[in-house]
């Protein structure tokens, strides 16, 4: 199981990648958006 710090680091990395100008292929962008959303849900559930 990953620590909260590792998950937060991954989440921040994905946010930065999605904001990057190099990330312009819509399919890849959509995939990362779903992954980012899933990580957000995991973090929310752990803090409920």
Secondary structure, 3 states (H helix, E strand, C coil): CCCHHHHHHHHHHHHHHHHCCCCCCHHHHHHHHHHHHHHHHHHHHHCC
